[in-house]
Amino acid sequence: MWWKVTLVIALTLAILVAGGLAWLGSYRPRSIEAPQGVQLSPLRTVTALEARILLMMTGVHGIPVSNAVDLYRMNYTAQTPKGAMRLSGLLALPHVGSARRLVSFQHGTATTRSAVPSRPDGTGIAAAIAFAGNGYALIAPDYPGMGDAEGRHPYYVGDAIGPSIVAMIEAAQRLDDVPDAPVFLAGFSEGAWASLVALRLIENTGGRVLGSAQVAGPYDLRHLSVPTTLREPGPSGSLYLAYAAWGQAAYFGKPLDSALDRKYTALVERLFAGAPPEEIVTSLPKQPREMFVRAFLDAMNGHGAHWLADSFAQNSLIDLTPRAPVRLYYGAKDVDVPPLESIAAAARMTERGADVAAIDVGPHAHDASMLAAAPLILAWLNELESKP
């Protein structure tokens, strides 16, 4: 499951701290001035030695670490269709010197408010090490409804997620040590989808993106992701779809029982109020179809309309034509997000003339595909950086 990688990273970091490797020397996050409307809270410094050991113990190979990394929690504001929203995320900077370029990393599915980069969780620390440990500035947005943001997380609603990412990019680039150059986007699972949402928003408003690297993302929600999960669910299939119904019902002002059968609504409300992901998985039915009302299932089969089916269609990205180069990495044994997601999306986008490639990282499941793709993404970023 996706939470196991985060757990391993967190436990590894705890071992390093207990073993006395943390806070070697006098390393502390350096003091930096926050621009107006932005609040920065120093968290800690990850030394280069800590970073190397952590990557080794979590099975990430091929990523060097050249410097210590300063971690900060960033609070900022984004303008969304629902109005101004106060948000949070992780900022990571090289401990010494100015950053080479800004990288925005979008994390995968998290069902609890505290399992986010700004706390920081294992995913945030790993992304910080990979990029800021090699001279880049790194941000990792928590997303609306997560971290310090109020409300529910609007799971797979691009109108909410896109502005939250772009606003953090713009806030970070107002810092003195962060270059105001085209951002590099990267993301895993939900974050892969979110990265393309951000890319679309940036390019549609006249901005440029250096490149965008996604891992194990669902891109055709309406015709591939959701139908596949309803038909052949992986172990977390019911969690994904119940989470979408729960978050989107609140976002669109719909009663939850307009999407889920009433015998599941109270259970879903309780679980997504803070239950750990493993409890959510074991508490929901193995077959997600059991949870949904007939009108939604009929709409997904092309008979009639339903607001949730319409939302999945509106938030699909299969028809995106990016101007920036895009790489869609996937694991051949992924049952949470099938490889066809990346393969089909790359084929559709390439047909329209975009520079998009689907890349098989090997016989890996969902979480392991991110570990395998990480050094490839860093190498591709360095390659893009070297071009005139």
Secondary structure, DSSP 8 states (H G I E B T S, - for coil): -HHHHHHHHHHHHHHHHHTT-TT-TT---------TT-EEEEEEEE-HHHHHHHHHHTT--S----S-EEEEEEEEEEEETTEEEEEEEEEEEESSS--S-EEEEE-----STTSSTTTT-HHHHHHHHHHHTTT-EEEEE--TTSTT--S---TT-HHHHHHHHHHHHHHHTTSTTS--S-EEEEEETHHHHHHHHHHHHHHHTT--EEEEEEES----IIIIIHHHHHHS--TTHHHHHHHHHHHHHHHHT--GGGTB-HHHHHHHHHHTTT--HHHHHHHS-SSGGGGB-HHHHHHHTTSS--HHHHHHHHT--TT---SS-EEEEE-TT-SSS-THHHHHHHHHHHHTT--EEEEE--S--HHHHHHHHHHHHHHHHHHHHH--
